[in-house]
Structure formats: structure tokens, C-alpha cells
């Protein structure tokens, strides 16, 4: 084999090595990025930092409202917004909630049955949780901005 052919082969081999090196680095970076994203999306799961407003003042330690906030974050915020500002589902800030449901009991029945795009939660959460999330919507979210 002539010397210049050998030299050409050497170049090709080192190019391949260099390319492989780059791929490995990129894969490492993607793995690091993925675990960072996972960490970010799990943040606050059990700590209660939900992005939905906590009850304040005299209500700050109300066990029903605190439980309602957890149900709301887990099952309702995706459609009604973390602060009840609305999204796929209507806002709770414009007085419509109080007009549609003068009594909390009517609202509990509604959430239990669901309507249109809104799933019924009767079979998914306990009666206590239904009452808690309704209390949270009426007493905390209607005042949140
Ligand atoms: C998949 C989206 C979605 C989820 C999840 C969801 N909702 Fe809804 N919600 C809606 C939609 C859409 C409406 C309007 C239904 C209609 O009137 O046709 C609605 C309406 C309501 C209303 C009536 C509002 C009014 O003023 O008339 C209440 C109360 C309510 N939702 C509470 C809840 C609660 C509590 C949860 C969680 C347990 C929840 N929603 C989860 C989409 C959703």
C-alpha cells in the first residue's frame, strides 16, 4: 500500500473517532437535560407547593380548605387554571359560580356528575373530597386573582 493511501486511511479513522466522540457527548447532555426536566416537573409534589393559592387569614389552617386545595391542584387546575382563572373550563372569578350554584350542595352534585367536556368526579374522589374542593372553589378561588 502506498504511503499516501495509508495517510488517507488514517485521516478517515480519526474523523470517525471524532464524530463518535461528539455523539457520545450529545447523548450525555440529553440525559442530563431529561433528568433536569423530570426533577422540575416532580417539584413540590408532596410538599403542597401547588401553584394554587393557599387559604389565608382565619382560613389558613382550615383542614377542609387545605384538602380542597390538594384536590383542586390534582384534578381541576389543568382545566380551570391554577388560580381558578379559567382555561378549558370557565373562570371562578366572574361571579358566575355563585349565580349558577347558590348552594354548595348544588355545586357538589354538578362536580360529581360532570357536564360536556368536564368529567364527573363522583367515582374518582370521595364525597369528602368533593365537598372540600367545592368549599375551596367557593371560599378561596372566587376571591383569588
Ligand atoms: C377536562 C377539563 C376539566 C376538568 C379536569 C375539570 N373541569 Fe370543571 N368544567 C370544565 C368545563 C368545560 C366546564 C363547563 C361545562 C359546561 O357548562 O358545559 C366546567 C364547569 C365547572 C363548574 C361550573 C362552573 C359554573 O360557573 O357554572 C364547576 C363548579 C367545575 N367545573 C368544577 C370543577 C372541579 C371541582 C374540578 C375538579 C374536581 C373540575 N371542574 C375539573 C372542564 C373541566
Backbone and ligand atoms as CSV (ligand in chain L), in Angstrom:
chain,resi,resn,atom,element,x,y,z
A,1,UNK,N,N,0.849,-1.201,0.000
A,1,UNK,CA,C,0.000,0.000,0.000
A,1,UNK,C,C,0.886,1.253,0.000
A,2,UNK,N,N,0.569,2.187,-0.829
A,2,UNK,CA,C,1.383,3.398,-0.949
A,2,UNK,C,C,1.201,4.287,0.276
A,3,UNK,N,N,2.183,5.099,0.529
A,3,UNK,CA,C,2.190,5.920,1.742
A,3,UNK,C,C,1.011,6.880,1.792
A,4,UNK,N,N,0.672,7.477,0.586
A,4,UNK,CA,C,-0.417,8.463,0.636
A,4,UNK,C,C,-1.770,7.800,0.906
A,5,UNK,N,N,-1.886,6.489,0.460
A,5,UNK,CA,C,-3.140,5.779,0.772
A,5,UNK,C,C,-3.268,5.559,2.275
A,6,UNK,N,N,-2.115,5.175,2.880
A,6,UNK,CA,C,-2.117,4.959,4.330
A,6,UNK,C,C,-2.521,6.231,5.072
A,7,UNK,N,N,-1.965,7.335,4.617
A,7,UNK,CA,C,-2.248,8.617,5.267
A,7,UNK,C,C,-3.738,8.920,5.163
A,8,UNK,N,N,-4.314,8.641,3.979
A,8,UNK,CA,C,-5.736,8.927,3.774
A,8,UNK,C,C,-6.589,8.095,4.732
A,9,UNK,N,N,-6.170,6.802,4.906
A,9,UNK,CA,C,-6.951,5.949,5.801
A,9,UNK,C,C,-6.885,6.459,7.243
A,10,UNK,N,N,-5.719,6.921,7.642
A,10,UNK,CA,C,-5.561,7.461,8.991
A,10,UNK,C,C,-6.525,8.626,9.223
A,11,UNK,N,N,-6.605,9.491,8.209
A,11,UNK,CA,C,-7.483,10.657,8.337
A,11,UNK,C,C,-8.922,10.199,8.557
A,12,UNK,N,N,-9.332,9.185,7.718
A,12,UNK,CA,C,-10.722,8.729,7.827
A,12,UNK,C,C,-11.017,8.175,9.222
A,13,UNK,N,N,-10.074,7.372,9.749
A,13,UNK,CA,C,-10.277,6.770,11.062
A,13,UNK,C,C,-10.405,7.843,12.138
A,14,UNK,N,N,-9.532,8.851,12.054
A,14,UNK,CA,C,-9.601,9.850,13.126
A,14,UNK,C,C,-10.875,10.691,12.997
A,15,UNK,N,N,-11.365,10.870,11.765
A,15,UNK,CA,C,-12.619,11.608,11.594
A,15,UNK,C,C,-13.754,10.833,12.252
A,16,UNK,N,N,-13.760,9.490,12.001
A,16,UNK,CA,C,-14.810,8.667,12.608
A,16,UNK,C,C,-14.763,8.764,14.131
A,17,UNK,N,N,-13.527,8.721,14.670
A,17,UNK,CA,C,-13.393,8.795,16.132
A,17,UNK,C,C,-13.955,10.115,16.662
A,18,UNK,N,N,-13.612,11.169,15.934
A,18,UNK,CA,C,-14.054,12.485,16.382
A,18,UNK,C,C,-15.583,12.541,16.374
A,19,UNK,N,N,-16.194,12.014,15.314
A,19,UNK,CA,C,-17.647,12.033,15.203
A,19,UNK,C,C,-18.278,11.253,16.350
A,20,UNK,N,N,-17.703,10.048,16.595
A,20,UNK,CA,C,-18.265,9.238,17.676
A,20,UNK,C,C,-18.209,9.989,19.004
A,21,UNK,N,N,-17.092,10.693,19.202
A,21,UNK,CA,C,-16.932,11.472,20.438
A,21,UNK,C,C,-18.057,12.485,20.583
A,22,UNK,N,N,-18.397,13.162,19.505
A,22,UNK,CA,C,-19.443,14.184,19.546
A,22,UNK,C,C,-20.785,13.566,19.910
A,23,UNK,N,N,-21.090,12.409,19.282
A,23,UNK,CA,C,-22.369,11.754,19.542
A,23,UNK,C,C,-22.494,11.410,21.024
A,24,UNK,N,N,-21.407,10.834,21.587
A,24,UNK,CA,C,-21.451,10.459,22.996
A,24,UNK,C,C,-21.724,11.675,23.872
A,25,UNK,N,N,-21.055,12.776,23.566
A,25,UNK,CA,C,-21.237,13.975,24.377
A,25,UNK,C,C,-22.684,14.454,24.294
A,26,UNK,N,N,-23.229,14.460,23.068
A,26,UNK,CA,C,-24.607,14.931,22.902
A,26,UNK,C,C,-25.564,14.050,23.691
A,27,UNK,N,N,-25.323,12.722,23.627
A,27,UNK,CA,C,-26.211,11.822,24.362
A,27,UNK,C,C,-26.139,12.101,25.868
A,28,UNK,N,N,-24.937,12.340,26.347
A,28,UNK,CA,C,-24.755,12.673,27.757
A,28,UNK,C,C,-25.536,13.918,28.123
A,29,UNK,N,N,-25.468,14.904,27.221
A,29,UNK,CA,C,-26.171,16.162,27.502
A,29,UNK,C,C,-27.677,15.945,27.525
A,30,UNK,N,N,-28.177,15.139,26.581
A,30,UNK,CA,C,-29.622,14.886,26.543
A,30,UNK,C,C,-30.069,14.185,27.821
A,31,UNK,N,N,-29.254,13.207,28.285
A,31,UNK,CA,C,-29.613,12.504,29.514
A,31,UNK,C,C,-29.680,13.476,30.689
A,32,UNK,N,N,-28.705,14.366,30.764
A,32,UNK,CA,C,-28.681,15.329,31.863
A,32,UNK,C,C,-29.908,16.233,31.789
A,33,UNK,N,N,-30.250,16.657,30.576
A,33,UNK,CA,C,-31.389,17.548,30.375
A,33,UNK,C,C,-32.681,16.847,30.791
A,34,UNK,N,N,-32.807,15.565,30.377
A,34,UNK,CA,C,-34.018,14.819,30.712
A,34,UNK,C,C,-34.195,14.718,32.216
A,35,UNK,N,N,-33.103,14.404,32.937
A,35,UNK,CA,C,-33.297,14.263,34.382
A,35,UNK,C,C,-33.588,15.611,35.028
A,36,UNK,N,N,-33.048,16.688,34.461
A,36,UNK,CA,C,-33.356,18.019,34.996
A,36,UNK,C,C,-34.848,18.305,34.817
A,37,UNK,N,N,-35.375,17.973,33.635
A,37,UNK,CA,C,-36.798,18.216,33.371
A,37,UNK,C,C,-37.666,17.382,34.300
A,38,UNK,N,N,-37.290,16.107,34.498
A,38,UNK,CA,C,-38.055,15.236,35.388
A,38,UNK,C,C,-38.099,15.833,36.780
A,39,UNK,N,N,-36.939,16.291,37.246
A,39,UNK,CA,C,-36.872,16.891,38.578
A,39,UNK,C,C,-37.793,18.099,38.654
A,40,UNK,N,N,-37.759,18.922,37.615
A,40,UNK,CA,C,-38.556,20.144,37.618
A,40,UNK,C,C,-40.053,19.802,37.673
A,41,UNK,N,N,-40.469,18.796,36.895
A,41,UNK,CA,C,-41.903,18.505,36.843
A,41,UNK,C,C,-42.383,17.784,38.100
A,42,UNK,N,N,-41.462,17.167,38.848
A,42,UNK,CA,C,-41.876,16.494,40.078
A,42,UNK,C,C,-41.837,17.451,41.259
A,43,UNK,N,N,-41.220,18.590,41.086
A,43,UNK,CA,C,-41.004,19.519,42.188
A,43,UNK,C,C,-42.281,19.862,42.930
A,44,UNK,N,N,-42.260,19.736,44.233
A,44,UNK,CA,C,-43.391,20.177,45.034
A,44,UNK,C,C,-44.534,19.196,45.117
A,45,UNK,N,N,-44.391,18.015,44.542
A,45,UNK,CA,C,-45.479,17.044,44.559
A,45,UNK,C,C,-46.074,16.815,45.934
A,46,UNK,N,N,-45.252,16.400,46.889
A,46,UNK,CA,C,-45.798,16.095,48.203
A,46,UNK,C,C,-45.665,17.263,49.164
A,47,UNK,N,N,-44.910,18.276,48.780
A,47,UNK,CA,C,-44.682,19.402,49.665
A,47,UNK,C,C,-45.853,20.356,49.757
A,48,UNK,N,N,-46.830,20.217,48.873
A,48,UNK,CA,C,-48.002,21.072,48.907
A,48,UNK,C,C,-47.802,22.391,48.181
A,49,UNK,N,N,-46.652,22.594,47.548
A,49,UNK,CA,C,-46.448,23.809,46.768
A,49,UNK,C,C,-47.097,23.603,45.409
A,50,UNK,N,N,-48.370,23.937,45.303
A,50,UNK,CA,C,-49.123,23.514,44.131
A,50,UNK,C,C,-49.319,24.593,43.088
A,51,UNK,N,N,-49.043,25.841,43.421
A,51,UNK,CA,C,-49.323,26.901,42.470
A,51,UNK,C,C,-50.737,27.430,42.621
A,52,UNK,N,N,-51.582,26.720,43.354
A,52,UNK,CA,C,-52.918,27.226,43.649
A,52,UNK,C,C,-52.860,27.937,44.993
A,53,UNK,N,N,-53.614,29.041,45.139
A,53,UNK,CA,C,-53.486,29.854,46.351
A,53,UNK,C,C,-53.865,29.087,47.615
A,54,UNK,N,N,-53.071,29.261,48.656
A,54,UNK,CA,C,-53.372,28.643,49.945
A,54,UNK,C,C,-54.414,29.503,50.654
A,55,UNK,N,N,-55.272,28.874,51.461
A,55,UNK,CA,C,-56.177,29.672,52.273
A,55,UNK,C,C,-55.376,30.563,53.223
A,56,UNK,N,N,-55.869,31.756,53.485
A,56,UNK,CA,C,-55.112,32.699,54.324
A,56,UNK,C,C,-55.975,33.183,55.496
A,57,UNK,N,N,-55.381,33.947,56.364
A,57,UNK,CA,C,-56.094,34.559,57.480
A,57,UNK,C,C,-56.741,33.520,58.374
A,58,UNK,N,N,-58.001,33.749,58.700
A,58,UNK,CA,C,-58.721,32.844,59.595
A,58,UNK,C,C,-58.870,31.452,58.979
A,59,UNK,N,N,-58.757,31.379,57.655
A,59,UNK,CA,C,-58.932,30.089,56.962
A,59,UNK,C,C,-57.625,29.316,56.797
A,60,UNK,N,N,-56.513,29.913,57.209
A,60,UNK,CA,C,-55.206,29.343,56.875
A,60,UNK,C,C,-55.018,27.907,57.341
A,61,UNK,N,N,-55.669,27.530,58.455
A,61,UNK,CA,C,-55.471,26.173,58.973
A,61,UNK,C,C,-56.719,25.317,58.834
A,62,UNK,N,N,-57.663,25.776,58.018
A,62,UNK,CA,C,-58.907,25.040,57.799
A,62,UNK,C,C,-58.606,23.752,57.019
A,63,UNK,N,N,-58.776,22.617,57.706
A,63,UNK,CA,C,-58.384,21.326,57.114
A,63,UNK,C,C,-59.170,21.027,55.843
A,64,UNK,N,N,-60.446,21.434,55.819
A,64,UNK,CA,C,-61.265,21.177,54.628
A,64,UNK,C,C,-60.719,21.956,53.429
A,65,UNK,N,N,-60.404,23.221,53.646
A,65,UNK,CA,C,-59.897,24.040,52.535
A,65,UNK,C,C,-58.524,23.573,52.077
A,66,UNK,N,N,-57.701,23.137,53.020
A,66,UNK,CA,C,-56.372,22.634,52.646
A,66,UNK,C,C,-56.507,21.354,51.816
A,67,UNK,N,N,-57.430,20.488,52.228
A,67,UNK,CA,C,-57.668,19.256,51.460
A,67,UNK,C,C,-58.246,19.605,50.086
A,68,UNK,N,N,-59.147,20.586,50.072
A,68,UNK,CA,C,-59.758,21.009,48.811
A,68,UNK,C,C,-58.738,21.554,47.832
A,69,UNK,N,N,-57.766,22.252,48.374
A,69,UNK,CA,C,-56.706,22.789,47.523
A,69,UNK,C,C,-55.914,21.657,46.857
A,70,UNK,N,N,-55.657,20.596,47.622
A,70,UNK,CA,C,-54.926,19.460,47.041
A,70,UNK,C,C,-55.730,18.793,45.928
A,71,UNK,N,N,-57.023,18.611,46.163
A,71,UNK,CA,C,-57.873,18.004,45.121
A,71,UNK,C,C,-57.888,18.918,43.900
A,72,UNK,N,N,-58.057,20.208,44.131
A,72,UNK,CA,C,-58.123,21.143,43.011
A,72,UNK,C,C,-56.851,21.080,42.170
A,73,UNK,N,N,-55.688,21.100,42.834
A,73,UNK,CA,C,-54.422,21.065,42.089
A,73,UNK,C,C,-54.288,19.797,41.280
A,74,UNK,N,N,-54.695,18.693,41.876
A,74,UNK,CA,C,-54.505,17.406,41.209
A,74,UNK,C,C,-55.514,17.201,40.079
A,75,UNK,N,N,-56.771,17.594,40.280
A,75,UNK,CA,C,-57.826,17.175,39.354
A,75,UNK,C,C,-58.509,18.291,38.576
A,76,UNK,N,N,-58.341,19.522,38.956
A,76,UNK,CA,C,-59.144,20.587,38.358
A,76,UNK,C,C,-58.322,21.706,37.718
A,77,UNK,N,N,-57.141,21.973,38.293
A,77,UNK,CA,C,-56.354,23.134,37.861
A,77,UNK,C,C,-55.985,23.064,36.382
A,78,UNK,N,N,-55.805,21.848,35.857
A,78,UNK,CA,C,-55.400,21.716,34.456
A,78,UNK,C,C,-56.426,22.359,33.531
A,79,UNK,N,N,-57.682,22.333,33.879
A,79,UNK,CA,C,-58.720,22.933,33.027
A,79,UNK,C,C,-59.203,24.294,33.525
A,80,UNK,N,N,-59.208,24.495,34.834
A,80,UNK,CA,C,-59.767,25.747,35.361
A,80,UNK,C,C,-58.684,26.765,35.718
A,81,UNK,N,N,-57.404,26.406,35.528
A,81,UNK,CA,C,-56.306,27.307,35.853
A,81,UNK,C,C,-55.918,27.165,37.315
A,82,UNK,N,N,-54.631,27.311,37.606
A,82,UNK,CA,C,-54.127,27.103,38.973
A,82,UNK,C,C,-54.817,28.027,39.970
A,83,UNK,N,N,-55.179,29.231,39.539
A,83,UNK,CA,C,-55.829,30.182,40.446
A,83,UNK,C,C,-57.326,30.290,40.176
A,84,UNK,N,N,-57.851,29.368,39.363
A,84,UNK,CA,C,-59.274,29.411,39.029
A,84,UNK,C,C,-59.592,30.476,37.998
A,85,UNK,N,N,-58.580,30.876,37.242
A,85,UNK,CA,C,-58.776,31.955,36.265
A,85,UNK,C,C,-59.425,31.467,34.971
A,86,UNK,N,N,-59.571,30.138,34.839
A,86,UNK,CA,C,-60.211,29.600,33.641
A,86,UNK,C,C,-59.211,29.123,32.615
A,87,UNK,N,N,-59.692,28.336,31.676
A,87,UNK,CA,C,-58.866,27.756,30.617
A,87,UNK,C,C,-59.828,26.986,29.741
A,88,UNK,N,N,-59.698,25.669,29.708
A,88,UNK,CA,C,-60.684,24.829,29.020
A,88,UNK,C,C,-62.042,25.002,29.720
A,89,UNK,N,N,-62.009,25.043,31.031
A,89,UNK,CA,C,-63.219,25.260,31.820
A,89,UNK,C,C,-63.345,26.726,32.224
A,90,UNK,N,N,-64.529,27.137,32.652
A,90,UNK,CA,C,-64.759,28.552,32.963
A,90,UNK,C,C,-63.987,29.045,34.193
A,91,UNK,N,N,-63.826,30.354,34.260
A,91,UNK,CA,C,-63.197,31.015,35.410
A,91,UNK,C,C,-64.152,30.991,36.612
A,92,UNK,N,N,-63.589,31.071,37.792
A,92,UNK,CA,C,-64.404,31.186,39.008
A,92,UNK,C,C,-64.334,32.624,39.547
A,93,UNK,N,N,-63.811,33.544,38.744
A,93,UNK,CA,C,-63.564,34.910,39.228
A,93,UNK,C,C,-64.662,35.897,38.844
A,94,UNK,N,N,-65.622,35.481,38.029
A,94,UNK,CA,C,-66.529,36.492,37.469
A,94,UNK,C,C,-67.942,36.460,38.060
A,95,UNK,N,N,-68.120,35.716,39.151
A,95,UNK,CA,C,-69.435,35.707,39.798
A,95,UNK,C,C,-70.397,34.671,39.241
A,96,UNK,N,N,-70.009,34.018,38.141
A,96,UNK,CA,C,-70.888,33.043,37.514
A,96,UNK,C,C,-71.128,31.838,38.430
A,97,UNK,N,N,-70.065,31.454,39.155
A,97,UNK,CA,C,-70.160,30.285,40.030
A,97,UNK,C,C,-71.280,30.479,41.061
A,98,UNK,N,N,-71.286,31.655,41.689
A,98,UNK,CA,C,-72.307,31.936,42.711
A,98,UNK,C,C,-73.695,32.013,42.079
A,99,UNK,N,N,-73.794,32.520,40.860
A,99,UNK,CA,C,-75.093,32.581,40.182
A,99,UNK,C,C,-75.585,31.175,39.839
A,100,UNK,N,N,-74.695,30.350,39.292
A,100,UNK,CA,C,-75.095,29.004,38.857
A,100,UNK,C,C,-75.379,28.087,40.044
A,101,UNK,N,N,-74.677,28.299,41.142
A,101,UNK,CA,C,-74.831,27.407,42.303
A,101,UNK,C,C,-75.004,28.223,43.576
A,102,UNK,N,N,-76.227,28.695,43.822
A,102,UNK,CA,C,-76.450,29.450,45.063
A,102,UNK,C,C,-76.070,28.621,46.290
A,103,UNK,N,N,-76.253,27.302,46.225
A,103,UNK,CA,C,-75.859,26.489,47.366
A,103,UNK,C,C,-74.689,25.579,47.001
A,104,UNK,N,N,-73.831,25.341,47.992
A,104,UNK,CA,C,-72.666,24.478,47.787
A,104,UNK,C,C,-73.110,23.074,47.384
A,105,UNK,N,N,-74.237,22.659,47.936
A,105,UNK,CA,C,-74.727,21.302,47.662
A,105,UNK,C,C,-74.974,21.091,46.163
A,106,UNK,N,N,-75.565,22.108,45.492
A,106,UNK,CA,C,-75.785,22.006,44.043
A,106,UNK,C,C,-74.467,21.870,43.293
A,107,UNK,N,N,-73.480,22.581,43.784
A,107,UNK,CA,C,-72.176,22.536,43.114
A,107,UNK,C,C,-71.516,21.171,43.315
A,108,UNK,N,N,-71.691,20.586,44.487
A,108,UNK,CA,C,-71.162,19.247,44.739
A,108,UNK,C,C,-71.796,18.257,43.746
A,109,UNK,N,N,-73.107,18.355,43.549
A,109,UNK,CA,C,-73.780,17.450,42.604
A,109,UNK,C,C,-73.239,17.644,41.194
A,110,UNK,N,N,-73.043,18.904,40.814
A,110,UNK,CA,C,-72.525,19.188,39.472
A,110,UNK,C,C,-71.156,18.546,39.274
A,111,UNK,N,N,-70.245,18.760,40.224
A,111,UNK,CA,C,-68.877,18.237,40.087
A,111,UNK,C,C,-68.904,16.712,40.103
A,112,UNK,N,N,-69.831,16.154,40.852
A,112,UNK,CA,C,-69.961,14.710,40.911
A,112,UNK,C,C,-70.400,14.135,39.548
A,113,UNK,N,N,-71.349,14.818,38.903
A,113,UNK,CA,C,-71.877,14.320,37.622
A,113,UNK,C,C,-71.047,14.726,36.420
A,114,UNK,N,N,-70.503,15.973,36.438
A,114,UNK,CA,C,-69.805,16.481,35.270
A,114,UNK,C,C,-70.785,16.980,34.228
A,115,UNK,N,N,-70.249,17.600,33.176
A,115,UNK,CA,C,-71.104,18.114,32.103
A,115,UNK,C,C,-70.240,18.427,30.897
A,116,UNK,N,N,-70.668,18.004,29.723
A,116,UNK,CA,C,-69.914,18.302,28.495
A,116,UNK,C,C,-68.476,17.838,28.595
A,117,UNK,N,N,-67.544,18.760,28.403
A,117,UNK,CA,C,-66.119,18.414,28.440
A,117,UNK,C,C,-65.630,18.105,29.846
A,118,UNK,N,N,-66.430,18.463,30.841
A,118,UNK,CA,C,-65.966,18.231,32.212
A,118,UNK,C,C,-66.371,16.841,32.687
A,119,UNK,N,N,-65.367,16.041,33.079
A,119,UNK,CA,C,-65.685,14.684,33.564
A,119,UNK,C,C,-66.411,14.749,34.908
A,120,UNK,N,N,-67.223,13.747,35.196
A,120,UNK,CA,C,-67.844,13.638,36.519
A,120,UNK,C,C,-66.825,13.042,37.486
A,121,UNK,N,N,-66.728,13.626,38.684
A,121,UNK,CA,C,-65.711,13.155,39.625
A,121,UNK,C,C,-66.294,12.264,40.719
A,122,UNK,N,N,-67.608,11.989,40.606
A,122,UNK,CA,C,-68.266,11.196,41.639
A,122,UNK,C,C,-67.571,9.876,41.933
A,123,UNK,N,N,-67.122,9.189,40.890
A,123,UNK,CA,C,-66.499,7.888,41.079
A,123,UNK,C,C,-64.994,7.974,41.292
A,124,UNK,N,N,-64.446,9.181,41.228
A,124,UNK,CA,C,-62.978,9.289,41.272
A,124,UNK,C,C,-62.454,9.780,42.608
A,125,UNK,N,N,-63.213,10.606,43.291
A,125,UNK,CA,C,-62.770,11.111,44.592
A,125,UNK,C,C,-63.881,10.837,45.609
A,126,UNK,N,N,-63.543,10.917,46.874
A,126,UNK,CA,C,-64.532,10.641,47.919
A,126,UNK,C,C,-65.513,11.814,48.047
A,127,UNK,N,N,-66.626,11.548,48.703
A,127,UNK,CA,C,-67.621,12.579,48.976
A,127,UNK,C,C,-66.980,13.752,49.744
A,128,UNK,N,N,-66.166,13.412,50.714
A,128,UNK,CA,C,-65.452,14.431,51.487
A,128,UNK,C,C,-64.576,15.308,50.604
A,129,UNK,N,N,-63.877,14.662,49.658
A,129,UNK,CA,C,-63.008,15.417,48.753
A,129,UNK,C,C,-63.830,16.330,47.843
A,130,UNK,N,N,-65.002,15.828,47.410
A,130,UNK,CA,C,-65.891,16.657,46.583
A,130,UNK,C,C,-66.309,17.901,47.363
A,131,UNK,N,N,-66.736,17.697,48.607
A,131,UNK,CA,C,-67.170,18.830,49.426
A,131,UNK,C,C,-66.001,19.780,49.683
A,132,UNK,N,N,-64.817,19.201,49.892
A,132,UNK,CA,C,-63.637,20.020,50.179
A,132,UNK,C,C,-63.261,20.879,48.966
A,133,UNK,N,N,-63.277,20.286,47.776
A,133,UNK,CA,C,-62.857,21.062,46.604
A,133,UNK,C,C,-63.893,22.136,46.280
A,134,UNK,N,N,-65.148,21.842,46.510
A,134,UNK,CA,C,-66.199,22.839,46.292
A,134,UNK,C,C,-66.037,23.997,47.285
A,135,UNK,N,N,-65.753,23.670,48.545
A,135,UNK,CA,C,-65.534,24.723,49.547
A,135,UNK,C,C,-64.326,25.579,49.152
A,136,UNK,N,N,-63.294,24.926,48.688
A,136,UNK,CA,C,-62.082,25.657,48.273
A,136,UNK,C,C,-62.394,26.599,47.102
A,137,UNK,N,N,-63.157,26.110,46.128
A,137,UNK,CA,C,-63.505,26.966,44.984
A,137,UNK,C,C,-64.335,28.171,45.439
A,138,UNK,N,N,-65.315,27.908,46.303
A,138,UNK,CA,C,-66.237,28.980,46.720
A,138,UNK,C,C,-65.593,29.978,47.667
A,139,UNK,N,N,-64.738,29.464,48.570
A,139,UNK,CA,C,-64.228,30.345,49.625
A,139,UNK,C,C,-62.854,30.928,49.334
A,140,UNK,N,N,-62.074,30.245,48.493
A,140,UNK,CA,C,-60.724,30.748,48.213
A,140,UNK,C,C,-60.610,31.239,46.763
A,141,UNK,N,N,-60.938,30.376,45.795
A,141,UNK,CA,C,-60.679,30.750,44.399
A,141,UNK,C,C,-61.537,31.903,43.903
A,142,UNK,N,N,-62.771,32.004,44.375
A,142,UNK,CA,C,-63.611,33.109,43.891
A,142,UNK,C,C,-63.022,34.458,44.303
A,143,UNK,N,N,-62.148,34.459,45.337
A,143,UNK,CA,C,-61.518,35.717,45.765
A,143,UNK,C,C,-60.098,35.856,45.221
A,144,UNK,N,N,-59.568,34.807,44.603
A,144,UNK,CA,C,-58.178,34.849,44.111
A,144,UNK,C,C,-58.127,35.639,42.809
A,145,UNK,N,N,-56.986,36.313,42.589
A,145,UNK,CA,C,-56.835,36.993,41.300
A,145,UNK,C,C,-55.479,36.678,40.679
L,1,LIG,C1,C,-61.149,18.343,31.314
L,1,LIG,C2,C,-61.351,19.671,31.793
L,1,LIG,C3,C,-61.974,19.875,33.156
L,1,LIG,C4,C,-61.578,19.354,34.363
L,1,LIG,C5,C,-60.425,18.389,34.637
L,1,LIG,C6,C,-62.464,19.920,35.345
L,1,LIG,N1,N,-63.355,20.748,34.752
L,1,LIG,FE1,FE,-64.832,21.793,35.700
L,1,LIG,N2,N,-65.533,22.415,33.893
L,1,LIG,C7,C,-64.982,22.140,32.672
L,1,LIG,C8,C,-65.841,22.669,31.624
L,1,LIG,C9,C,-65.565,22.577,30.130
L,1,LIG,C10,C,-66.934,23.272,32.269
L,1,LIG,C11,C,-68.164,23.907,31.617
L,1,LIG,C12,C,-69.186,22.774,31.472
L,1,LIG,C13,C,-70.453,23.243,30.752
L,1,LIG,O1,O,-71.153,24.090,31.320
L,1,LIG,O2,O,-70.697,22.719,29.671
L,1,LIG,C14,C,-66.692,23.104,33.705
L,1,LIG,C15,C,-67.541,23.609,34.673
L,1,LIG,C16,C,-67.307,23.535,36.040
L,1,LIG,C17,C,-68.113,24.158,37.057
L,1,LIG,C18,C,-69.343,25.020,36.824
L,1,LIG,C19,C,-68.911,26.465,36.643
L,1,LIG,C20,C,-70.080,27.402,36.562
L,1,LIG,O3,O,-69.901,28.546,36.996
L,1,LIG,O4,O,-71.149,27.029,36.052
L,1,LIG,C21,C,-67.570,23.827,38.266
L,1,LIG,C22,C,-68.070,24.226,39.646
L,1,LIG,C23,C,-66.415,23.000,37.983
L,1,LIG,N3,N,-66.270,22.846,36.634
L,1,LIG,C24,C,-65.615,22.460,38.962
L,1,LIG,C25,C,-64.588,21.546,38.703
L,1,LIG,C26,C,-63.886,20.829,39.733
L,1,LIG,C27,C,-64.136,20.956,41.217
L,1,LIG,C28,C,-62.988,20.029,39.098
L,1,LIG,C29,C,-62.015,19.057,39.710
L,1,LIG,C30,C,-62.542,18.088,40.665
L,1,LIG,C31,C,-63.132,20.273,37.675
L,1,LIG,N4,N,-64.112,21.180,37.477
L,1,LIG,C32,C,-62.354,19.654,36.697
L,1,LIG,C33,C,-63.802,21.467,32.444
L,1,LIG,C34,C,-63.110,20.749,33.410
